Amino acid sequence: MSIGNKALTAGIWLGSFSYAKQAFSFIAQIVLARFLMPEDFGQYALMSSVLELLLILVNIASADGIVKFQTEDDILPTAWKITVYLVFGVLALATIGLFVALAAGVSDQVVALLFILTLSRLMRLPASVQEVWVEKDLKYRLVSATIFASTIVGASAGVIAAISDFGVWSLIIKELFESATFIILMQNLSKVDRRGRFNSVTARKLLRYGYELIGSRLMDVLSARLPVILLGFGWSLQVTGYFERGYYLSDVQNTAISPIANRVIRSVYGKIQFSIDKVSEALYWHLFVTLRWSLPVALFLFISGNEFVVLLFGEQWHVVGDIVVALSLWIAFHSSCVAMEVCIKTVDTPFAMTISKTIGVFGVTVGFAIGIMYDQWLYVAVGYSVSVLLRALYLVYYLKRKLEITVDWFGCLSKPLVTIVLLFSAQVYFSDVLTQWWLVGLLIVSAWILMLLVFERRPLRELAARLGVNVNPILG
């Protein structure tokens, strides 16, 4: 079976479970927003963000390293043992640190929340090594089913806790049940043999690559979590909760396409990384699909974000609509930046990744400074959104100049952008008619389908042929 066919099969399995999982999770998030307060989401988001920064070193034997060095001797037992040693070491240090925090006057509830959250995330890491090992050969049936089941259990437990008035503990319970289910199922169903010797040569390669990624990972976490940290310490937990809900809704489209467009393609890049022509071709189709997914979603949320947020979460969350509108540029192009970063990370050193994430951090910091100056926290979201364009420009430059990976950007962008301009013009001109979110959504979906079936039949046929799919009955 060709890599294209394997990728398609993997995508079908991963996509089927992933979309079912995301649909269930999305419904659970709506229910949670109806029963919890913005401060609950804000406290959980702030603790999660700080914890992610502190746990960067633990994930040194990462998925990227395992995929990159998958042919090295004893890679699986070596990566698994490194992860286990780091987990227990960091857990011991975290326990000591939390006792110190308790002695320093930090509330019992905060310490308890942090301890359980830390335990949940650390205990999941060894199982994640097994997950990556199964994924590397594009065998996603087991992984998809495991993630789906763990999400169902976790979301159900969280919703029950929220309805029972557990407050912020509902979010902790959700994550704890999800992690426990994932660990149990992966350990018992993956049938991955972790036995084998610890290979010091392979360990050094894995650790060296992991250390090279630390800067990139730090910037990665900061670019995603810095807005929450700045808003949490600069304004309030309520504002942080608003931003967290806005970011979640803005990231739904990226989360939806990520399992297929990023996890599957990462394994594909790992197998073709030594052929620049094949990598260039894979990246083009990666971006082709990604942009045709993210751009209409961004336009819809830009036009109808405020009304849509109130419909989903309730009137108390109306402020989140402004955040979603401010993040429209991020919604439109973040997935494309991730696509380019996945490519670069697999075939080259992490340097470009670090610079890209640094640009994102810079944008957030500038937005925060302006927000403090004018006492308007929404500028943090605007800075976050604008920085994604700067990241995209840098990544395009790096791919072409440093790696000689070229992409037909005219083919990728021309028709979608023209369609976006026409749709936005129609919305402005017919604003008296297009007053409901569902009318705007119907217009965008109809125009997008028309563009794909009429003006992009040839590239769609070519993509389908490379994946071994017959689309003639649909495209004619």
PyMOL commands that set and color helices and strands:
alter all, ss='L'
color gray80, all
select helices_A, chain A and resi 3-35+38-54+56-60+63-68+75-103+108-135+141-163+169-189+200-234+237-272+276-313+315-317+319-326+328-347+351-374+378-401+409-429+437-455+457-467+472-475
alter helices_A, ss='H'
color red, helices_A
deselect
rebuild
show_as cartoon
